[in-house]
Amino acid sequence: MDQLSSKFFINKFYLTRSFKDQFGLPVNSYLIQIRITHAKQLLRFTELSIEKIGQECGMNDANYFSRI
């Protein structure tokens, strides 16, 4: 959030509220959806281990990745 807010020169709380108003879900939920979609593609079309896929999707803890 800090990176996004500094990139667009707006307050991170305003960014969070505006994103939720516009898209109907919080930024973190949106990012998780994107990561999971990418993980599904990797699981289906590659031979990478679950740990490697989790790392590539930005989830370095394999247990957390499995729960999500």
C-alpha positions as CSV (number, residue, x, y, z in Angstrom):
1,M,0.0,0.0,0.0
2,D,2.8,2.3,0.8
3,Q,4.4,1.8,-2.6
4,L,1.1,2.3,-4.5
5,S,0.2,5.4,-2.5
6,S,3.6,7.0,-3.1
7,K,3.5,6.1,-6.8
8,F,0.1,7.8,-7.2
9,F,0.8,10.6,-4.7
10,I,-2.3,9.9,-2.6
11,N,-2.9,8.9,1.0
12,K,-2.9,5.1,1.5
13,F,-6.1,5.2,3.5
14,Y,-7.8,7.1,0.7
15,L,-6.4,4.7,-1.9
16,T,-7.8,1.7,0.1
17,R,-11.2,3.3,0.5
18,S,-11.4,4.3,-3.2
19,F,-10.3,0.9,-4.4
20,K,-13.0,-0.8,-2.3
21,D,-15.6,1.6,-3.5
22,Q,-14.7,1.1,-7.1
23,F,-14.1,-2.6,-7.2
24,G,-16.1,-3.9,-4.3
25,L,-13.3,-5.6,-2.5
26,P,-10.2,-4.6,-0.5
27,V,-6.8,-4.3,-2.2
28,N,-5.4,-7.2,-0.3
29,S,-8.2,-9.5,-1.3
30,Y,-7.7,-8.5,-4.9
31,L,-4.0,-9.2,-4.7
32,I,-4.7,-12.6,-3.2
33,Q,-7.1,-13.5,-6.0
34,I,-4.4,-12.5,-8.6
35,R,-1.8,-14.6,-6.8
36,I,-4.1,-17.6,-6.5
37,T,-5.0,-17.4,-10.2
38,H,-1.3,-17.4,-11.1
39,A,-0.7,-20.3,-8.7
40,K,-3.5,-22.3,-10.3
41,Q,-1.9,-21.8,-13.8
42,L,1.5,-22.9,-12.5
43,L,0.1,-25.9,-10.7
44,R,-1.7,-27.0,-13.8
45,F,0.9,-26.3,-16.5
46,T,4.3,-26.7,-14.8
47,E,6.2,-29.3,-12.8
48,L,7.3,-26.8,-10.1
49,S,6.9,-27.9,-6.5
50,I,4.2,-26.3,-4.4
51,E,6.9,-24.5,-2.4
52,K,8.4,-23.0,-5.5
53,I,5.0,-21.9,-6.8
54,G,4.2,-20.3,-3.5
55,Q,7.5,-18.4,-3.6
56,E,6.9,-17.3,-7.2
57,C,3.4,-16.0,-6.3
58,G,4.8,-13.9,-3.4
59,M,3.9,-16.3,-0.6
60,N,7.2,-17.5,0.9
61,D,5.7,-19.6,3.6
62,A,4.5,-22.9,2.2
63,N,2.0,-23.4,5.1
64,Y,0.4,-20.0,4.4
65,F,0.3,-20.7,0.7
66,S,-1.4,-24.1,1.3
67,R,-4.0,-22.5,3.6
68,I,-4.8,-19.7,1.1
